[in-house]
Amino acid sequence: MTDLFEHSTAQRPTAPPSRVRSAASKRAARKRRRRRQQRTAVIMVVLLGLLGAGGVFFWDRLSGSLSGFDLALFNSAPEDYEGSGTDPVQVVIPEGATGSQMGQVLADADVVASVGAFNEAFESAPGAAGIQPGTYELYTQMSAANAVDALLANEKIETEVTIPEGYTVEQVVDRVASVTEFSREELEEALADPKAIGLPKSADGNPEGWLFPKTYNVQPDDEAVDLLSTMVDQTKAELDSLGVDDGDRQEVLTKASLIEREAKFEPDRPKMARAIQNRLDRGMILQIDAAVAYGLGKSGTELTRADLDDPDNPYNLYAHVGLPPTPIASPGASSIEAVMNPADGDWIFWVAVNLETGETKFSETNEQHNIYRQELEEWMAENS
């Protein structure tokens, strides 16, 4: 009996929570929520009041500050000068400058009142994108529109000098002296100082081939040595860009100069480079008329049989094996590139069969070369 009674007691289910206590707990929770909501409402009212007062205060201060500018920060045009300016001033427009960059240059020099005004004038001016780099003489405190017009007029105070591909040092001096204020004496004096113009030791003091052909801007305060050193620096830059080692520069320029004076068309340059190398590899004389003519100060069409037989001319590549002592002209980038990347082929000869068009034919054998030479002789007979 005892075991049964105790077992029955252990299995008796627990009574559910009192319904009275549950309802009371809910009422208490509702009261607590109402008190929290009331406190939150009071806090929000206070904060809104503070923000409202601060907002009014802030707007009063801001509008007072802006009133003197008529809200210029929001809706006015960029500051601009009026008229054509006052005092002369020189400005340099860099190569590749955008409209905004030009505007900054002019604003820094007080030519225009603001970059924004210049940008608006630049964007509304037809052809403004074609403004050229260089040194201009403008005026301080110009209207942006007048400044743009002055740049478009392209009245630069610098001088441009263009050196064509294939020019010799003598021709470069003639060209520079004819279009700049540098005299021949000034140019020759600068060329006589290899260190001053940056000529490398491998040139052995001779600037031939090192005055790179392109257009240069000569500034009003430049000296002859400045221009010539820029030409030499440009040659170095071109050689570097094509991966020419320092020790190979002189040889590459010499080969490229031969190609520059012989080639009429771009596709012929890599072929000539290969033919020159093929002949050098075989120990053959190069027989290049342009080198002979350079040594004599003649044109290639003036050469005589006696000229080709003259061993006293160190540039006579009919009489001497190998390359000439120096380059014979200033080669352009395409001729230098041809030397660095010659075409594939077994050519060892070339000849221009038409001296008017420059048509050139290449051959691998002397027999084929003689056929092409006959074509040249026929052309000369017909056009003499």
PyMOL commands that set and color helices and strands:
alter all, ss='L'
color gray80, all
select helices_A, chain A and resi 2-10+19-67+72-75+99-108+115-124+128-130+144-152+169-179+184-191+201-203+224-241+246-262+268-281+289-296+300-302+305-309+333-340+366-383
alter helices_A, ss='H'
color red, helices_A
select strands_A, chain A and resi 88-93+134-139+159-162+215-218+349-352+360-363
alter strands_A, ss='S'
color yellow, strands_A
deselect
rebuild
show_as cartoon
